[in-house]
Amino acid sequence: MTRLSVNLNKVALLRNSRTLGIPSVVRFGEIALDAGAGGLTVHPRPDERHIRPHDVFDLAPLVKARGVEYNIEGNPFENLLDYARKTRPHQCTLVPDDPNQFTSDHGWNLAKDGERLKPVIAEMKALGVRVSLFMDADAHAMARAAELGADCVELYTEPYAAAHARCHFESTLAQFAAAAKAARAAGLQVNAGHDLNIPNLTPLIAACQPVAEVSIGHALTADALEMGLAGAVRAYLQAIQQGLRG
């Protein structure tokens, strides 16, 4: 089974537009888990544009009580390590985003950043935290990710999502399938995320399985405006199941 981790950033973004504390990030996390999500993801950024420090800490007891995965994403050279030390999440996804970046738009260049990442990965693993590296779909880079001590890679799926939207995605999907295969051959768990939605999720799961986890926020939150959050979670789980059936 591919785990669906619901990214709560856009819930926090809406909450931050007023000072009323609604919608509650924790309450939406509860609804997502009640509907069948296998975990929750947050990506706190230094400017606190969406997830704020208290959200990271407020969600920790919820995931612990439910026995589900907590995935904290972020730049390990900004504020991510402090969150990992204080909350001990199941997984940290290391993302090479600039503090002023609109959204994540590329994976790690391990030839450039690998040696800087190595001590961060070692510390997180010493804390008992699984480490995932946010990576482009480059099959040749997967062995290096494993050498650095990573447990997983999260394939940055925006190029696939953009190709799927143009209805010409077969070659791009084949590239992702090759990267997933290379990652597993290197002993890495394969995760995926960024711009995934109901239509493009099923082909990705079918081509790249086994995929351990997909982290989805923006599209799922948008769909929740029409379906309700629980309905959207169930629709994404159904898309995953269709992909697993091939």
C-alpha positions in Angstrom: 0.0 0.0 0.0 1.2 3.5 -0.8 0.8 5.8 2.1 -1.0 9.1 1.6 0.6 11.9 3.7 -1.6 15.0 3.7 0.4 18.3 3.6 -1.3 20.8 5.8 0.5 23.9 4.6 -2.4 25.4 2.6 -4.8 24.9 5.6 -2.3 27.0 7.6 -2.1 29.6 4.8 -5.9 30.1 5.0 -5.8 30.3 8.8 -3.0 32.9 8.6 -5.2 35.3 6.5 -7.1 36.2 9.7 -6.4 36.2 13.4 -9.3 33.9 14.4 -7.3 30.7 14.5 -9.6 29.0 11.9 -9.3 26.7 10.2 -7.5 24.7 12.8 -4.5 22.8 11.4 -4.8 20.2 14.1 -8.5 19.6 13.4 -7.9 19.3 9.7 -5.1 16.8 10.5 -7.6 14.8 12.6 -10.2 14.8 9.7 -7.6 13.6 7.2 -6.5 10.8 9.4 -10.1 9.8 10.2 -10.7 9.6 6.4 -7.8 7.1 5.9 -4.6 9.2 5.4 -1.5 7.4 6.6 0.3 10.5 7.8 0.7 14.2 7.9 3.3 16.5 6.3 4.3 20.0 7.2 6.8 22.3 5.5 7.6 25.2 7.8 9.5 28.0 6.2 11.5 30.7 8.0 9.0 33.4 6.9 6.1 31.5 8.5 3.9 32.1 5.5 1.8 29.0 6.3 3.0 26.5 8.9 4.2 28.2 12.0 6.4 26.7 14.7 3.5 26.0 17.1 1.8 24.0 14.3 4.8 21.7 14.1 4.7 21.1 17.9 0.8 21.0 18.1 0.6 18.2 15.5 3.2 16.0 17.2 0.9 14.6 19.9 -1.8 13.9 17.4 0.4 11.7 15.1 1.9 10.0 18.2 -1.6 9.2 19.6 -2.8 7.9 16.2 0.3 5.9 15.5 0.8 7.4 12.0 3.7 9.0 10.3 4.8 12.6 10.8 6.9 14.0 8.0 8.6 17.4 8.4 10.0 18.9 5.2 12.4 21.8 4.9 15.8 23.1 4.2 18.2 21.4 6.6 20.4 24.6 6.6 17.6 26.8 7.9 15.3 25.6 10.7 14.6 22.0 10.1 17.2 20.4 12.4 15.7 22.3 15.4 12.3 20.8 14.7 13.7 17.4 14.3 15.5 17.6 17.7 12.4 18.7 19.5 9.7 16.6 17.9 11.6 13.5 16.7 9.3 13.0 13.7 9.2 9.6 11.9 10.7 11.3 8.7 12.4 14.5 7.7 12.4 15.3 4.0 15.4 17.5 3.2 14.5 20.1 0.5 17.0 22.5 -1.2 14.6 25.5 -1.2 15.7 29.1 -0.7 13.9 30.9 2.2 12.4 33.4 -0.3 11.4 30.7 -2.8 7.7 30.7 -3.8 7.7 26.9 -3.7 10.1 24.0 -4.1 11.2 23.7 -7.7 14.2 21.4 -7.9 15.9 18.5 -6.2 19.4 18.3 -4.6 22.6 18.5 -6.6 24.5 16.0 -4.6 27.8 16.6 -6.5 27.6 20.2 -5.0 25.8 19.7 -1.7 26.5 16.1 -0.8 29.3 16.7 1.7 27.3 19.4 3.4 24.3 17.1 3.8 26.3 14.2 5.2 26.6 15.4 8.8 23.0 16.6 8.8 21.8 13.2 7.7 24.0 11.5 10.3 22.5 13.6 13.1 19.0 13.0 12.1 19.5 9.3 11.9 21.1 9.4 15.4 17.9 11.0 16.6 16.0 8.1 15.1 14.5 10.1 12.2 14.2 8.6 8.8 15.9 10.8 6.2 14.4 11.5 2.7 16.2 13.6 0.1 14.1 15.6 -2.3 15.5 14.6 -5.7 14.9 15.2 -9.4 14.1 12.1 -11.4 17.8 11.3 -12.2 18.5 7.6 -12.0 22.3 8.3 -11.9 22.0 10.3 -8.7 20.3 7.6 -6.6 23.4 5.6 -5.6 25.0 8.8 -4.3 21.9 9.5 -2.1 22.3 6.1 -0.6 26.0 6.6 0.0 25.3 9.8 2.0 23.2 7.7 4.4 19.7 8.7 3.2 16.9 6.2 3.8 14.6 7.5 1.1 14.2 9.8 -1.8 11.2 11.9 -2.6 10.9 12.3 -6.4 10.1 15.9 -7.3 7.1 15.3 -9.5 6.3 18.7 -10.9 7.9 18.0 -14.3 5.7 14.9 -14.6 2.6 16.8 -13.5 3.2 19.5 -16.1 3.7 16.9 -18.8 0.6 15.1 -17.7 -1.4 18.3 -18.0 -0.2 18.6 -21.6 -1.3 15.0 -22.2 2.2 14.1 -23.4 3.7 12.5 -20.4 4.8 9.0 -21.4 8.5 9.8 -21.8 8.6 11.8 -18.6 6.8 9.1 -16.7 9.4 6.5 -18.0 12.1 8.8 -16.6 10.5 8.7 -13.2 10.0 5.0 -13.4 13.7 4.5 -14.1 14.7 6.8 -11.2 12.4 4.9 -8.9 13.9 1.6 -10.0 17.5 2.9 -9.5 16.6 4.2 -6.0 15.2 0.8 -5.0 18.3 -0.9 -6.4 20.4 1.4 -4.2 18.4 0.3 -1.2 16.3 3.5 -0.9 12.6 3.8 -0.2 10.8 5.8 -2.9 8.4 8.6 -2.1 6.9 11.2 -4.4 5.5 14.6 -4.2 4.8 18.1 -5.8 1.8 19.0 -7.9 0.3 15.5 -7.7 -3.5 15.4 -8.2 -6.2 12.8 -8.8 -5.8 12.5 -12.6 -2.0 12.2 -12.5 -1.6 10.2 -9.4 -2.8 6.9 -10.7 -0.4 6.6 -13.7 2.5 7.6 -11.5 1.8 4.9 -8.9 1.3 2.3 -11.6 4.6 3.1 -13.3 6.8 3.6 -10.3 5.5 1.1 -7.8 6.3 0.2 -5.1 6.0 3.8 -4.0 6.0 4.0 -0.2 4.5 7.5 0.2 3.0 10.4 -1.7 2.9 13.8 0.0 0.1 16.0 -1.4 -1.2 19.3 -0.2 -2.1 22.0 -2.7 -4.4 20.0 -5.1 -5.9 18.0 -2.3 -6.8 21.2 -0.4 -8.3 22.7 -3.5 -10.3 19.5 -4.1 -11.5 19.7 -0.5 -13.2 22.9 -1.2 -15.6 20.9 -3.5 -15.5 17.5 -1.8 -14.8 18.3 1.8 -11.5 17.2 3.2 -12.6 13.7 4.1 -14.1 13.2 0.6 -10.9 14.5 -1.0 -8.7 12.2 1.1 -10.9 9.2 0.1 -10.7 10.2 -3.6 -6.9 10.3 -3.5 -6.8 7.0 -1.7 -9.0 5.6 -4.5 -6.6 7.0 -7.1 -3.7 5.3 -5.3 -5.6 2.0 -5.3 -6.3 2.2 -9.0 -2.6 2.8 -9.6 -1.6 -0.2 -7.5 -4.0 -2.4 -9.6 -2.1 -1.2 -12.7 
